[in-house]
């Protein structure tokens, strides 16, 4: 397995909108690519997002870079400050324990990201997909 990790600095308050766009149109693109395994989008601090793409091989992961760059340019570039920090490499150890509450927890976290002050979130994350 091969992983690409990117850390993006964002315009203030844009993380929820980026997450919504990623969920709606970027993740479906990735799911169609050969060797795609998983995608995660993490809150990396105030106005910072971290993306993690996991593929079967380095060639498949690196081939996804052009699709990701084009998607970013067309969908979220106005929210991103500067170039992302990029790390990539072969996965040395991969373990997981799937819990039945994981989709519900992911939806709860997405709702908090969209509305950090509490109350009803404007939209809910789609669950049951391999990460966002």
C-alpha positions as a printed NumPy array, in Angstrom:
array([[  0.   ,   0.   ,   0.   ],
       [  1.056,   3.576,  -0.661],
       [ -0.214,   6.725,   1.053],
       [ -0.163,  10.413,   0.165],
       [ -0.723,  12.904,   2.996],
       [ -1.329,  16.604,   2.38 ],
       [ -1.73 ,  19.424,   4.876],
       [ -3.646,  22.459,   3.625],
       [ -3.903,  25.914,   5.191],
       [ -7.319,  27.433,   4.528],
       [ -9.129,  30.725,   4.426],
       [-10.818,  31.324,   7.756],
       [-14.   ,  29.344,   8.287],
       [-13.893,  27.421,   4.997],
       [-13.275,  23.877,   6.301],
       [-16.947,  22.845,   6.398],
       [-17.581,  24.001,   2.832],
       [-14.476,  22.214,   1.582],
       [-15.501,  19.015,   3.403],
       [-18.951,  19.205,   1.812],
       [-17.479,  19.599,  -1.674],
       [-14.934,  16.832,  -1.114],
       [-17.665,  14.464,   0.052],
       [-19.988,  15.269,  -2.839],
       [-17.6  ,  15.235,  -5.776],
       [-13.978,  14.347,  -4.956],
       [-14.501,  11.102,  -3.039],
       [-16.646,   9.637,  -5.85 ],
       [-13.818,  10.4  ,  -8.313],
       [-11.287,   8.613,  -6.112],
       [-13.536,   5.585,  -5.676],
       [-13.446,   5.002,  -9.444],
       [ -9.638,   4.945,  -9.642],
       [ -7.679,   1.687,  -9.906],
       [ -6.098,   0.649,  -6.62 ],
       [ -8.083,   3.1  ,  -4.478],
       [ -8.487,   1.886,  -0.892],
       [ -9.321,   4.754,   1.455],
       [ -9.574,   8.504,   1.78 ],
       [ -9.656,  10.56 ,   4.955],
       [-10.085,  14.284,   5.498],
       [ -9.039,  15.402,   8.965],
       [ -9.363,  18.603,  10.916],
       [ -5.709,  19.558,  11.467],
       [ -6.162,  22.586,  13.703],
       [ -7.698,  26.007,  13.149],
       [ -8.218,  26.487,   9.392],
       [ -6.11 ,  23.446,   8.529],
       [ -7.235,  20.244,   6.797],
       [ -5.197,  17.092,   6.289],
       [ -6.054,  14.647,   3.514],
       [ -4.91 ,  11.046,   3.369],
       [ -5.209,   8.963,   0.199],
       [ -4.41 ,   5.245,   0.327],
       [ -3.858,   3.137,  -2.793],
       [ -2.602,  -0.366,  -3.514],
       [  0.608,   0.875,  -5.155],
       [  2.786,   3.955,  -5.559],
       [  2.008,   4.107,  -9.286],
       [ -1.747,   4.149,  -8.629],
       [ -1.422,   6.747,  -5.861],
       [  0.804,   9.012,  -7.922],
       [ -1.54 ,   8.703, -10.915],
       [ -4.292,  10.143,  -8.699],
       [ -2.293,  13.374,  -8.225],
       [ -3.369,  14.851, -11.559],
       [ -7.042,  14.148, -10.856],
       [ -6.693,  15.667,  -7.388],
       [ -4.894,  18.772,  -8.712],
       [ -7.525,  19.348, -11.399],
       [-10.365,  18.862,  -8.921],
       [ -8.79 ,  21.286,  -6.441],
       [ -8.262,  23.915,  -9.125],
       [-11.887,  23.647, -10.252],
       [-13.592,  23.29 ,  -6.85 ],
       [-11.741,  24.634,  -3.805],
       [ -8.679,  26.615,  -4.866],
       [-10.188,  29.889,  -3.637],
       [-10.184,  28.507,  -0.07 ],
       [ -6.599,  27.21 ,   0.017],
       [ -3.686,  29.396,   1.148],
       [ -0.415,  28.543,  -0.585],
       [  0.895,  25.125,  -1.494],
       [  0.12 ,  22.104,   0.697],
       [  2.728,  20.271,   2.716],
       [  3.071,  16.837,   1.095],
       [  4.318,  13.537,   2.459],
       [  4.133,  10.192,   0.681],
       [  5.4  ,   6.701,   1.225],
       [  4.871,   2.979,   1.419],
       [  2.705,   1.821,   4.296],
       [  4.848,  -0.188,   6.702],
       [  2.121,  -1.249,   9.138],
       [ -1.65 ,  -1.149,   8.621],
       [ -4.088,  -2.369,  11.244],
       [ -7.713,  -1.5  ,  11.893],
       [-10.595,  -2.53 ,  14.054],
       [-13.936,  -1.698,  12.524],
       [-16.567,  -0.628,  15.028],
       [-20.281,  -0.519,  14.233],
       [-20.461,   3.015,  15.676],
       [-17.805,   4.418,  13.3  ],
       [-20.285,   5.822,  10.702],
       [-22.344,   7.527,  13.401],
       [-19.22 ,   9.005,  14.992],
       [-18.035,  10.287,  11.595],
       [-21.4  ,  11.963,  10.984],
       [-21.273,  13.539,  14.435],
       [-17.782,  14.926,  13.822],
       [-18.809,  16.313,  10.416],
       [-21.781,  18.05 ,  12.028],
       [-19.477,  19.645,  14.617],
       [-17.156,  20.85 ,  11.849],
       [-20.087,  22.437,   9.997],
       [-21.513,  24.108,  13.109],
       [-18.856,  24.341,  15.87 ],
       [-21.076,  26.454,  18.171],
       [-23.602,  23.627,  18.478],
       [-27.205,  23.44 ,  17.401],
       [-28.434,  21.921,  14.171],
       [-25.913,  21.547,  11.393],
       [-26.915,  22.728,   7.929],
       [-26.277,  19.311,   6.366],
       [-25.179,  15.867,   7.414],
       [-22.205,  13.889,   6.159],
       [-22.931,  10.812,   4.094],
       [-21.872,   7.758,   6.017],
       [-21.002,   4.257,   5.006],
       [-18.292,   5.346,   2.565],
       [-14.607,   4.645,   3.029],
       [-13.731,   7.889,   4.737],
       [-13.86 ,  11.53 ,   4.108]])
